[in-house]
Amino acid sequence: METIVALVSEGFLARLLPSYAETTLKAMQAFGNTERIWPILAAATGALFASALLYVMGIWMRRLPAKVSTEAQQARIEKLRTVAMQSLPWLLILSPTPVGGMLILAAGFFGLRPIVAALAILGGEVLWRISPFL
């Protein structure tokens, strides 16, 4: 049980703060743990919780331009929104990488639909977790 909690918390922290690393999962894979699916699912669960938190933080940040930006800056943000809505669903496949946290924040900030963001982040997570086995 301690190992599962460690895997979930390491997955959460590694996604939330890229300076952290998932050392327990890598050690288990290096020592040839026979049950591979449960540790991977535990680490992925923690990472997906952190991704959801980052998306919610992006939604919260959506209110900031109205309070701190000028009208010209707000107009630039609106121009960026159209480009972001086209490219962010594809870029969210990179959400497990170290720059992925910023992409998830941007998805929340620019108002990408939650189902689109969730499917792209989930797809990226699945690809990230199975890539060592390919």
VOPAGU-2260 file (C-alpha; in pm, 1 decimal, decimal comma):
REM VOPAGU-2260
SITE   aa  ch    i         X         Y         Z
SITE  MET   A    0       0,0       0,0       0,0
SITE  GLU   A    1     288,3     235,8      74,3
SITE  THR   A    2     424,8     175,4    -272,4
SITE  ILE   A    3      93,7     264,6    -437,8
SITE  VAL   A    4      69,8     587,7    -238,0
SITE  ALA   A    5     430,9     669,8    -328,9
SITE  LEU   A    6     360,2     605,3    -696,9
SITE  VAL   A    7      46,9     821,9    -698,9
SITE  SER   A    8     216,9    1107,1    -512,5
SITE  GLU   A    9     527,3    1091,6    -732,3
SITE  GLY   A   10     313,9    1090,7   -1047,1
SITE  PHE   A   11     119,6    1389,0    -910,3
SITE  LEU   A   12     430,3    1588,7    -817,8
SITE  ALA   A   13     616,9    1499,0   -1137,1
SITE  ARG   A   14     332,0    1636,7   -1348,8
SITE  LEU   A   15     266,4    1940,3   -1130,4
SITE  LEU   A   16     631,0    2038,3   -1084,8
SITE  PRO   A   17     867,2    1913,8   -1358,1
SITE  SER   A   18    1166,1    1925,2   -1121,4
SITE  TYR   A   19    1034,6    1608,6    -952,7
SITE  ALA   A   20    1083,6    1263,4   -1100,6
SITE  GLU   A   21     902,7     932,6   -1074,3
SITE  THR   A   22    1185,2     738,5    -912,3
SITE  THR   A   23     980,5     457,4    -757,5
SITE  LEU   A   24     822,7     351,2   -1087,0
SITE  LYS   A   25    1155,8     361,2   -1268,2
SITE  ALA   A   26    1318,7     156,2    -991,7
SITE  MET   A   27    1039,3    -101,4   -1004,4
SITE  GLN   A   28    1079,9    -131,9   -1380,9
SITE  ALA   A   29    1458,3    -156,8   -1352,0
SITE  PHE   A   30    1438,8    -437,0   -1095,9
SITE  GLY   A   31    1193,3    -629,3   -1310,6
SITE  ASN   A   32     878,3    -614,2   -1103,4
SITE  THR   A   33     642,2    -878,8   -1238,0
SITE  GLU   A   34     322,1    -677,3   -1185,1
SITE  ARG   A   35     376,4    -390,6   -1424,5
SITE  ILE   A   36      23,1    -269,8   -1491,2
SITE  TRP   A   37     -74,1    -166,0   -1135,9
SITE  PRO   A   38     227,0      58,3   -1068,9
SITE  ILE   A   39     183,4     222,2   -1407,6
SITE  LEU   A   40    -186,2     283,1   -1342,3
SITE  ALA   A   41    -110,3     428,1    -999,1
SITE  ALA   A   42     147,7     671,4   -1137,3
SITE  ALA   A   43     -84,6     764,5   -1424,6
SITE  THR   A   44    -367,1     831,8   -1178,9
SITE  GLY   A   45    -153,1    1076,1    -983,4
SITE  ALA   A   46     -41,0    1245,0   -1304,0
SITE  LEU   A   47    -398,9    1278,9   -1428,5
SITE  PHE   A   48    -508,5    1436,0   -1098,7
SITE  ALA   A   49    -228,6    1689,9   -1135,0
SITE  SER   A   50    -333,2    1756,1   -1494,8
SITE  ALA   A   51    -689,2    1824,3   -1379,5
SITE  LEU   A   52    -555,9    2063,9   -1116,0
SITE  LEU   A   53    -349,7    2247,5   -1377,9
SITE  TYR   A   54    -653,8    2276,4   -1605,3
SITE  VAL   A   55    -859,7    2423,4   -1320,0
SITE  MET   A   56    -578,3    2668,7   -1244,1
SITE  GLY   A   57    -587,8    2774,9   -1610,6
SITE  ILE   A   58    -962,4    2835,7   -1582,8
SITE  TRP   A   59    -902,5    3042,9   -1269,3
SITE  MET   A   60    -634,8    3245,1   -1452,1
SITE  ARG   A   61    -889,3    3332,2   -1722,7
SITE  ARG   A   62   -1024,0    3608,6   -1496,0
SITE  LEU   A   63    -688,9    3782,8   -1456,1
SITE  PRO   A   64    -667,0    3975,6   -1787,3
SITE  ALA   A   65    -984,2    4166,9   -1702,7
SITE  LYS   A   66    -821,7    4284,8   -1380,2
SITE  VAL   A   67    -459,8    4348,9   -1478,8
SITE  SER   A   68    -440,3    4394,8   -1857,2
SITE  THR   A   69    -506,8    4691,8   -2078,1
SITE  GLU   A   70    -764,0    4675,2   -2355,1
SITE  ALA   A   71    -491,0    4635,9   -2617,6
SITE  GLN   A   72    -346,8    4340,3   -2429,3
SITE  GLN   A   73    -692,5    4186,6   -2394,1
SITE  ALA   A   74    -743,4    4221,9   -2770,0
SITE  ARG   A   75    -413,2    4037,4   -2829,7
SITE  ILE   A   76    -527,3    3761,0   -2595,7
SITE  GLU   A   77    -848,5    3724,7   -2795,0
SITE  LYS   A   78    -646,1    3695,1   -3117,4
SITE  LEU   A   79    -434,5    3425,8   -2955,0
SITE  ARG   A   80    -748,2    3242,5   -2844,4
SITE  THR   A   81    -844,1    3154,3   -3203,5
SITE  VAL   A   82    -499,1    3011,4   -3276,7
SITE  ALA   A   83    -489,2    2831,5   -2942,5
SITE  MET   A   84    -826,3    2666,3   -2996,7
SITE  GLN   A   85    -697,1    2514,5   -3321,4
SITE  SER   A   86    -354,5    2397,8   -3205,0
SITE  LEU   A   87    -393,9    2313,4   -2835,2
SITE  PRO   A   88    -589,7    1988,7   -2882,4
SITE  TRP   A   89    -297,1    1854,3   -3086,0
SITE  LEU   A   90     -31,3    1996,1   -2857,5
SITE  LEU   A   91    -190,0    1842,8   -2547,4
SITE  ILE   A   92     -54,5    1507,2   -2662,3
SITE  LEU   A   93     273,2    1647,8   -2525,9
SITE  SER   A   94     120,9    1702,5   -2180,7
SITE  PRO   A   95     336,3    1433,5   -2007,8
SITE  THR   A   96     657,3    1611,3   -2112,8
SITE  PRO   A   97     818,3    1878,3   -1892,0
SITE  VAL   A   98     651,2    2161,1   -2090,1
SITE  GLY   A   99     313,6    1988,4   -2074,9
SITE  GLY   A  100     204,9    2168,2   -1759,9
SITE  MET   A  101     212,0    2498,5   -1942,0
SITE  LEU   A  102       8,3    2350,5   -2226,8
SITE  ILE   A  103    -255,6    2229,4   -1982,3
SITE  LEU   A  104    -266,1    2572,2   -1816,2
SITE  ALA   A  105    -307,6    2730,7   -2158,0
SITE  ALA   A  106    -591,6    2491,7   -2241,0
SITE  GLY   A  107    -777,7    2603,8   -1930,4
SITE  PHE   A  108    -692,0    2969,8   -1985,0
SITE  PHE   A  109    -808,7    2981,1   -2344,5
SITE  GLY   A  110   -1124,7    2783,2   -2270,2
SITE  LEU   A  111   -1062,6    2458,8   -2453,8
SITE  ARG   A  112   -1362,6    2233,3   -2395,9
SITE  PRO   A  113   -1299,6    2002,6   -2098,2
SITE  ILE   A  114   -1386,5    1684,5   -2288,9
SITE  VAL   A  115   -1142,7    1768,3   -2569,0
SITE  ALA   A  116    -870,7    1853,5   -2318,2
SITE  ALA   A  117    -938,0    1540,6   -2113,9
SITE  LEU   A  118    -924,4    1310,4   -2416,4
SITE  ALA   A  119    -602,8    1467,6   -2547,1
SITE  ILE   A  120    -435,4    1455,0   -2205,1
SITE  LEU   A  121    -549,7    1095,6   -2152,1
SITE  GLY   A  122    -418,7     997,8   -2494,5
SITE  GLY   A  123     -84,7    1159,8   -2422,1
SITE  GLU   A  124     -66,7     985,4   -2084,8
SITE  VAL   A  125    -137,7     644,5   -2235,6
SITE  LEU   A  126     125,4     695,4   -2504,4
SITE  TRP   A  127     375,6     819,3   -2245,4
SITE  ARG   A  128     321,6     517,9   -2020,2
SITE  ILE   A  129     336,2     250,1   -2290,0
SITE  SER   A  130     629,6     400,5   -2480,7
SITE  PRO   A  131     895,7     215,6   -2274,1
SITE  PHE   A  132     738,4    -115,0   -2380,6
SITE  LEU   A  133     737,3     -38,5   -2753,2
